[in-house]
Amino acid sequence: MNIRHLTFRLLQVYVTVVRCGSISEAARQLHLTQPTVSQQLKRLREAVGSPLLEQHSQRLTMTATGQALYQASRDVLGRFDDFADQLSDLQHGSKGRFSIALVNTAQYVLPRLLGPFSQAFPDVDVTVHIGNRRQVLARFERQEDDLYVFSHPPALAHAVASRFMRNPLVAIAAADHSLAQQATVTMEQLLSERLLLREPGSATRMLLDSWLQEHGLTMQKTLQMASNEAIRVSVAANMGVAVLSEHVLPNEHPDLVVLPVQGLPIESHWQFIVRNDQRLPQSAQRFLHYVHDHLTQWIEPRFACNELDTLLNAYPTFPLRG
């Protein structure tokens, strides 16, 4: 490989093509023509001396060499991003940028953390991506973000997780539902009602399915819905009952009640995930430290579960204190 033929622009083009999975979309994002992007990929392949990309099912995928180059490209470009941020810090105060991807339910939690952080560091640009579990896992695999938030962390290579907040799953019903009048409710009584559910593969659904299996219980009448908000509104309209994250409920919810179901809540936790094979921008490090130091100021103490020291001290390949 002739290193002298590699340029920042070639690496930027390559990283964008990999993220987009197509030359046409990369060209659109880079404000270049498709022939220009194709030509730069050709120059890069010639400089490396080995194929980098292959076409599979109308999407470009990386070869083993391409994967190694992608990792090196992100590392090189990221380090110079950090250098630019350091210069900005010295010249203009604290600046930076990072990207965070979170599963749908976490959108009820993260603003409580990002809001105070943004007020404390107004010159740090934070990009937030929200999706279902499958979409966020795909972003993790493509290394598109710096931080990820799951309530059920993926068992994947390079995933490192630390809990920061309790995420109890509770049973809810309409305030005038017959079960709402009882002092205690059994799981059998709950499961005899129509249960409103998220789609298979969502973290809440996975946790509920696993809990029921452990206790030898099965659901009888179910209705699947696409979002937590739809489930909450439908429960209030007496379409059924549900098991949802307590964080989904607003502070005041007179039309809903949390049912005193034996064995509930189901315990889970919100967790920050990073990749131990990927650099972490200084701005993301700053955010994690800020959350670690101020968490109990932003959330109810009963939800706090601050284990971020594990993440902040763990990996010398990208020291998070700096």
The 8 nearest C-alpha neighbors of each residue, nearest first, counted from 0:
[[1, 47, 46, 48, 2, 45, 49, 4],
 [0, 2, 46, 3, 4, 47, 5, 48],
 [3, 1, 4, 5, 0, 46, 47, 6],
 [4, 2, 1, 5, 6, 46, 0, 47],
 [3, 5, 2, 1, 46, 6, 43, 42],
 [6, 4, 2, 3, 9, 46, 43, 7],
 [7, 5, 9, 8, 10, 4, 3, 11],
 [6, 8, 10, 9, 11, 5, 76, 72],
 [7, 9, 11, 6, 10, 12, 5, 13],
 [10, 8, 12, 6, 11, 7, 13, 39],
 [9, 11, 13, 7, 8, 12, 72, 14],
 [12, 10, 8, 14, 13, 9, 7, 15],
 [11, 13, 9, 15, 10, 14, 8, 16],
 [12, 14, 10, 16, 15, 11, 9, 17],
 [15, 13, 17, 11, 16, 12, 10, 18],
 [14, 16, 18, 12, 13, 17, 25, 19],
 [17, 15, 25, 13, 19, 18, 14, 20],
 [18, 16, 20, 14, 15, 19, 13, 59],
 [19, 17, 15, 16, 20, 14, 141, 143],
 [20, 18, 16, 21, 17, 25, 15, 24],
 [19, 21, 59, 17, 58, 18, 16, 60],
 [22, 20, 19, 23, 24, 16, 59, 58],
 [21, 23, 25, 24, 16, 26, 33, 36],
 [22, 24, 26, 25, 21, 33, 27, 32],
 [25, 23, 27, 26, 22, 21, 19, 28],
 [26, 24, 16, 22, 28, 27, 23, 15],
 [27, 25, 31, 29, 23, 24, 33, 28],
 [26, 28, 24, 30, 25, 29, 23, 31],
 [29, 27, 25, 26, 30, 24, 31, 15],
 [28, 30, 26, 31, 27, 25, 12, 15],
 [31, 29, 27, 28, 26, 32, 25, 33],
 [30, 32, 26, 29, 27, 35, 33, 36],
 [33, 31, 35, 34, 26, 36, 30, 27],
 [32, 34, 36, 35, 26, 23, 37, 22],
 [35, 33, 37, 36, 32, 38, 31, 39],
 [36, 34, 38, 32, 33, 37, 39, 31],
 [35, 37, 39, 33, 38, 34, 40, 26],
 [38, 36, 34, 40, 35, 39, 33, 41],
 [39, 37, 41, 35, 40, 36, 34, 42],
 [38, 40, 42, 36, 41, 37, 43, 35],
 [39, 41, 43, 37, 38, 42, 44, 36],
 [40, 42, 38, 44, 39, 43, 45, 37],
 [43, 41, 39, 45, 40, 44, 46, 38],
 [42, 44, 40, 46, 41, 45, 39, 47],
 [45, 43, 41, 47, 46, 42, 48, 50],
 [44, 46, 48, 42, 43, 47, 41, 49],
 [45, 47, 43, 1, 44, 48, 0, 4],
 [48, 46, 0, 44, 45, 49, 43, 1],
 [47, 49, 45, 46, 0, 44, 50, 1],
 [48, 50, 47, 44, 51, 64, 45, 46],
 [51, 49, 44, 52, 62, 48, 64, 65],
 [50, 52, 65, 62, 61, 64, 49, 44],
 [53, 51, 61, 60, 62, 50, 59, 65],
 [52, 54, 60, 59, 61, 55, 62, 51],
 [53, 55, 59, 58, 60, 57, 56, 52],
 [56, 54, 58, 57, 59, 53, 60, 52],
 [57, 55, 58, 54, 59, 60, 53, 20],
 [56, 58, 55, 54, 59, 21, 20, 60],
 [59, 57, 20, 55, 56, 54, 21, 60],
 [58, 60, 54, 20, 53, 21, 55, 52],
 [61, 59, 53, 52, 54, 58, 55, 62],
 [62, 60, 52, 65, 66, 51, 53, 63],
 [61, 63, 65, 64, 51, 52, 66, 53],
 [62, 64, 66, 65, 67, 61, 51, 68],
 [65, 63, 67, 62, 66, 51, 68, 49],
 [64, 66, 51, 62, 61, 68, 63, 67],
 [67, 65, 69, 63, 64, 68, 61, 62],
 [66, 68, 64, 70, 65, 69, 71, 63],
 [67, 69, 71, 65, 70, 66, 72, 64],
 [70, 68, 66, 72, 67, 71, 65, 73],
 [69, 71, 67, 73, 68, 72, 74, 66],
 [70, 72, 68, 74, 69, 73, 75, 67],
 [73, 71, 69, 75, 74, 70, 10, 68],
 [74, 72, 76, 70, 71, 75, 77, 69],
 [73, 75, 71, 77, 72, 76, 78, 70],
 [74, 76, 72, 78, 77, 73, 71, 79],
 [77, 75, 73, 79, 78, 74, 72, 80],
 [78, 76, 80, 74, 79, 75, 73, 81],
 [77, 79, 81, 75, 80, 76, 74, 82],
 [78, 80, 82, 81, 76, 77, 83, 75],
 [81, 79, 77, 83, 78, 82, 84, 76],
 [80, 82, 84, 78, 79, 83, 85, 77],
 [81, 83, 79, 85, 84, 80, 78, 86],
 [84, 82, 80, 86, 81, 85, 79, 87],
 [83, 85, 81, 87, 95, 82, 86, 94],
 [86, 84, 88, 82, 87, 83, 81, 89],
 [87, 85, 83, 89, 84, 88, 90, 82],
 [86, 88, 84, 90, 91, 85, 89, 94],
 [87, 89, 92, 93, 85, 86, 91, 90],
 [88, 90, 86, 87, 91, 92, 85, 93],
 [89, 91, 87, 88, 86, 92, 85, 93],
 [90, 92, 87, 88, 89, 93, 94, 86],
 [93, 91, 88, 89, 90, 94, 87, 122],
 [92, 94, 88, 122, 120, 91, 87, 95],
 [95, 93, 122, 123, 88, 84, 87, 92],
 [94, 96, 123, 282, 84, 124, 122, 93],
 [97, 95, 124, 123, 125, 282, 98, 94],
 [96, 98, 125, 283, 282, 145, 126, 124],
 [97, 99, 126, 144, 145, 125, 127, 146],
 [98, 100, 146, 127, 147, 144, 145, 126],
 [101, 99, 128, 147, 127, 129, 135, 148],
 [102, 100, 148, 129, 147, 105, 128, 149],
 [101, 103, 130, 131, 105, 132, 129, 104],
 [104, 102, 130, 105, 131, 106, 129, 101],
 [103, 105, 106, 102, 107, 247, 227, 244],
 [106, 104, 108, 107, 103, 102, 109, 101],
 [105, 107, 104, 108, 109, 103, 110, 101],
 [106, 108, 105, 104, 247, 246, 109, 110],
 [109, 107, 105, 106, 110, 111, 246, 112],
 [108, 110, 112, 111, 106, 113, 105, 107],
 [111, 109, 113, 112, 114, 108, 106, 107],
 [112, 110, 109, 114, 108, 113, 297, 115],
 [113, 111, 109, 110, 114, 115, 116, 290],
 [112, 114, 110, 116, 115, 111, 117, 109],
 [113, 115, 117, 116, 110, 112, 111, 118],
 [116, 114, 118, 117, 113, 112, 119, 111],
 [115, 117, 113, 119, 118, 114, 120, 112],
 [118, 116, 120, 121, 114, 119, 115, 113],
 [117, 119, 115, 116, 121, 120, 114, 113],
 [118, 120, 116, 117, 121, 115, 114, 122],
 [121, 119, 117, 122, 118, 123, 116, 93],
 [122, 120, 117, 118, 123, 119, 124, 116],
 [123, 121, 94, 120, 124, 93, 95, 117],
 [124, 122, 95, 94, 96, 121, 120, 125],
 [125, 123, 96, 95, 122, 126, 97, 121],
 [124, 126, 97, 96, 98, 123, 127, 99],
 [125, 127, 98, 99, 97, 124, 128, 96],
 [128, 126, 99, 100, 98, 125, 129, 101],
 [127, 129, 100, 99, 101, 126, 130, 98],
 [130, 128, 101, 102, 103, 100, 127, 131],
 [131, 129, 102, 103, 134, 135, 132, 101],
 [130, 132, 102, 134, 133, 103, 135, 201],
 [131, 133, 135, 134, 102, 201, 136, 130],
 [132, 134, 136, 131, 135, 137, 200, 130],
 [135, 133, 137, 131, 136, 132, 130, 138],
 [134, 136, 138, 132, 137, 133, 130, 139],
 [137, 135, 139, 133, 138, 134, 132, 140],
 [136, 138, 140, 134, 135, 139, 133, 141],
 [139, 137, 135, 141, 143, 136, 140, 142],
 [138, 140, 136, 142, 137, 141, 135, 143],
 [139, 141, 137, 138, 142, 136, 143, 135],
 [140, 142, 138, 143, 139, 137, 18, 17],
 [143, 141, 139, 140, 144, 138, 145, 277],
 [142, 144, 138, 141, 139, 18, 145, 140],
 [145, 143, 98, 99, 142, 146, 100, 139],
 [144, 146, 98, 99, 279, 97, 273, 147],
 [147, 145, 99, 273, 144, 272, 100, 98],
 [146, 148, 100, 272, 99, 101, 271, 273],
 [147, 149, 101, 271, 270, 272, 100, 102],
 [150, 148, 151, 152, 270, 269, 102, 101],
 [149, 151, 269, 268, 270, 152, 202, 267],
 [150, 152, 149, 202, 153, 267, 268, 269],
 [153, 151, 149, 150, 154, 160, 270, 272],
 [152, 154, 155, 151, 158, 136, 149, 272],
 [155, 153, 152, 156, 158, 157, 151, 159],
 [156, 154, 153, 158, 157, 152, 159, 140],
 [155, 157, 158, 154, 274, 159, 153, 275],
 [156, 158, 274, 275, 276, 155, 159, 273],
 [159, 157, 274, 156, 155, 273, 272, 160],
 [158, 160, 273, 272, 274, 157, 275, 161],
 [161, 159, 272, 271, 270, 158, 273, 162],
 [162, 160, 270, 271, 307, 310, 306, 309],
 [163, 161, 270, 306, 269, 164, 268, 305],
 [162, 164, 305, 304, 306, 270, 269, 307],
 [165, 163, 304, 303, 269, 302, 268, 162],
 [164, 166, 268, 302, 304, 167, 303, 267],
 [165, 167, 268, 267, 269, 244, 164, 168],
 [168, 166, 266, 264, 265, 267, 244, 245],
 [169, 167, 244, 265, 243, 264, 245, 242],
 [170, 168, 264, 242, 243, 245, 244, 167],
 [171, 169, 242, 258, 241, 257, 243, 260],
 [170, 172, 257, 241, 258, 256, 240, 242],
 [173, 171, 240, 256, 255, 234, 176, 174],
 [172, 174, 235, 255, 176, 175, 237, 234],
 [173, 175, 255, 254, 256, 176, 179, 172],
 [176, 174, 173, 177, 179, 180, 254, 172],
 [177, 175, 173, 179, 178, 174, 172, 237],
 [176, 178, 179, 180, 175, 181, 174, 173],
 [179, 177, 180, 176, 181, 184, 258, 172],
 [180, 178, 176, 177, 181, 174, 258, 175],
 [179, 181, 178, 177, 182, 176, 175, 174],
 [182, 180, 183, 178, 179, 184, 177, 259],
 [181, 183, 180, 259, 184, 179, 258, 178],
 [184, 182, 259, 181, 260, 185, 261, 258],
 [185, 183, 260, 259, 261, 188, 181, 186],
 [184, 186, 188, 187, 261, 260, 189, 183],
 [187, 185, 189, 188, 190, 260, 261, 184],
 [186, 188, 190, 185, 189, 191, 216, 184],
 [189, 187, 185, 191, 186, 190, 184, 192],
 [188, 190, 186, 187, 191, 192, 185, 184],
 [191, 189, 187, 192, 188, 218, 186, 219],
 [190, 192, 188, 189, 187, 219, 193, 220],
 [193, 191, 190, 189, 194, 239, 220, 240],
 [192, 194, 220, 239, 221, 240, 195, 191],
 [195, 193, 221, 240, 241, 239, 192, 220],
 [196, 194, 222, 241, 221, 223, 240, 239],
 [197, 195, 223, 224, 222, 194, 198, 241],
 [196, 198, 224, 223, 204, 225, 226, 201],
 [197, 199, 201, 223, 200, 225, 196, 224],
 [200, 198, 201, 204, 197, 205, 202, 196],
 [201, 199, 205, 198, 202, 204, 132, 133],
 [200, 202, 204, 203, 199, 132, 198, 205],
 [201, 203, 205, 204, 151, 206, 200, 150],
 [204, 202, 206, 205, 201, 207, 243, 197],
 [203, 205, 207, 201, 202, 206, 197, 208],
 [206, 204, 202, 208, 203, 207, 209, 201],
 [205, 207, 209, 203, 204, 208, 210, 202],
 [206, 208, 210, 204, 209, 205, 211, 203],
 [209, 207, 205, 211, 210, 206, 204, 212],
 [208, 210, 212, 206, 207, 211, 205, 213],
 [211, 209, 207, 213, 212, 208, 206, 214],
 [212, 210, 216, 214, 208, 213, 209, 215],
 [211, 213, 215, 209, 214, 210, 216, 208],
 [212, 214, 210, 211, 215, 209, 216, 208],
 [215, 213, 211, 212, 216, 210, 209, 217],
 [214, 216, 212, 213, 211, 217, 210, 209],
 [217, 215, 211, 214, 212, 218, 213, 187],
 [218, 216, 211, 219, 215, 212, 190, 208],
 [217, 219, 190, 220, 216, 221, 194, 191],
 [218, 220, 190, 191, 217, 221, 193, 192],
 [221, 219, 193, 194, 218, 192, 222, 191],
 [222, 220, 194, 193, 195, 219, 223, 196],
 [221, 223, 195, 196, 194, 224, 193, 220],
 [224, 222, 196, 197, 195, 198, 221, 225],
 [225, 223, 197, 226, 196, 230, 222, 198],
 [224, 226, 197, 198, 223, 229, 227, 230],
 [227, 225, 229, 228, 224, 230, 197, 103],
 [228, 226, 230, 229, 231, 247, 197, 225],
 [227, 229, 231, 226, 230, 232, 247, 233],
 [230, 228, 232, 226, 227, 231, 233, 224],
 [231, 229, 233, 227, 228, 232, 234, 195],
 [230, 232, 228, 234, 233, 229, 227, 235],
 [231, 233, 235, 229, 234, 230, 228, 236],
 [234, 232, 236, 230, 235, 238, 231, 229],
 [233, 235, 237, 231, 236, 239, 238, 232],
 [234, 236, 173, 232, 233, 237, 254, 255],
 [235, 237, 233, 234, 238, 232, 173, 239],
 [238, 236, 234, 239, 235, 173, 233, 176],
 [239, 237, 233, 234, 236, 240, 193, 235],
 [238, 240, 193, 237, 234, 194, 195, 192],
 [241, 239, 172, 194, 234, 171, 195, 193],
 [242, 240, 195, 194, 171, 170, 243, 196],
 [241, 243, 170, 169, 168, 171, 244, 240],
 [244, 242, 168, 169, 245, 241, 170, 203],
 [243, 245, 168, 246, 247, 167, 166, 169],
 [244, 246, 247, 248, 168, 167, 169, 243],
 [245, 247, 244, 248, 107, 108, 166, 249],
 [246, 248, 245, 244, 107, 249, 243, 104],
 [249, 247, 246, 245, 250, 252, 244, 231],
 [250, 248, 251, 252, 247, 246, 245, 107],
 [251, 249, 252, 248, 246, 247, 253, 245],
 [250, 252, 249, 253, 248, 254, 255, 256],
 [251, 253, 255, 254, 249, 250, 248, 256],
 [254, 252, 255, 251, 174, 256, 173, 235],
 [253, 255, 174, 252, 235, 173, 256, 175],
 [256, 254, 173, 174, 252, 253, 172, 235],
 [257, 255, 174, 171, 172, 258, 173, 179],
 [256, 258, 171, 170, 259, 169, 172, 255],
 [257, 259, 170, 171, 260, 256, 179, 172],
 [260, 258, 183, 184, 261, 257, 182, 263],
 [261, 259, 184, 258, 185, 263, 183, 262],
 [262, 260, 185, 263, 184, 259, 186, 183],
 [263, 261, 260, 264, 265, 186, 185, 259],
 [264, 262, 265, 260, 261, 169, 168, 170],
 [263, 265, 169, 168, 167, 266, 262, 170],
 [264, 266, 168, 263, 167, 267, 169, 262],
 [265, 267, 167, 264, 168, 166, 268, 165],
 [266, 268, 166, 167, 165, 150, 265, 269],
 [269, 267, 165, 166, 150, 164, 162, 270],
 [268, 270, 150, 164, 162, 149, 166, 163],
 [271, 269, 162, 161, 149, 148, 163, 150],
 [270, 272, 148, 161, 160, 147, 162, 146],
 [271, 273, 160, 147, 159, 146, 148, 270],
 [274, 272, 159, 146, 158, 275, 147, 145],
 [273, 275, 158, 157, 276, 277, 159, 272],
 [274, 276, 157, 277, 273, 159, 158, 314],
 [277, 275, 274, 157, 278, 316, 317, 70],
 [278, 276, 274, 275, 279, 74, 317, 70],
 [277, 279, 317, 74, 280, 276, 77, 275],
 [278, 280, 145, 283, 277, 281, 317, 284],
 [281, 279, 283, 282, 81, 284, 278, 97],
 [280, 282, 284, 283, 285, 279, 81, 95],
 [281, 283, 285, 95, 280, 284, 96, 97],
 [284, 282, 286, 280, 285, 281, 97, 287],
 [285, 283, 281, 287, 282, 286, 319, 288],
 [284, 286, 282, 288, 283, 287, 289, 281],
 [285, 287, 283, 289, 284, 288, 290, 282],
 [288, 286, 290, 284, 289, 285, 291, 283],
 [289, 287, 291, 285, 290, 286, 292, 284],
 [288, 290, 286, 292, 291, 287, 293, 285],
 [289, 291, 294, 287, 293, 288, 292, 286],
 [292, 290, 288, 289, 293, 294, 287, 307],
 [291, 293, 289, 290, 294, 288, 295, 287],
 [294, 292, 290, 296, 295, 291, 289, 297],
 [295, 293, 290, 296, 297, 291, 292, 298],
 [296, 294, 297, 298, 293, 300, 303, 299],
 [295, 297, 294, 293, 298, 299, 300, 292],
 [298, 296, 295, 294, 111, 112, 293, 299],
 [299, 297, 295, 296, 300, 294, 302, 303],
 [298, 300, 301, 302, 295, 303, 297, 296],
 [301, 299, 303, 302, 295, 298, 296, 304],
 [300, 302, 299, 303, 165, 298, 304, 164],
 [303, 301, 165, 300, 164, 299, 304, 298],
 [304, 302, 164, 300, 301, 305, 165, 295],
 [305, 303, 164, 163, 165, 306, 162, 302],
 [304, 306, 163, 307, 303, 162, 291, 164],
 [307, 305, 162, 308, 163, 161, 309, 304],
 [306, 308, 310, 309, 161, 305, 311, 291],
 [309, 307, 311, 310, 306, 312, 291, 305],
 [310, 308, 307, 311, 312, 313, 306, 161],
 [311, 309, 307, 308, 313, 312, 161, 160],
 [310, 312, 308, 319, 309, 313, 307, 320],
 [313, 311, 310, 309, 308, 314, 319, 318],
 [314, 312, 310, 309, 311, 315, 318, 308],
 [313, 315, 316, 318, 317, 312, 275, 319],
 [314, 316, 318, 317, 313, 312, 319, 275],
 [317, 315, 314, 318, 275, 276, 278, 277],
 [316, 318, 315, 278, 314, 319, 279, 277],
 [319, 317, 315, 320, 314, 316, 321, 312],
 [320, 318, 311, 284, 317, 321, 312, 279],
 [321, 319, 318, 311, 284, 312, 288, 285],
 [320, 319, 318, 281, 284, 285, 317, 311]]
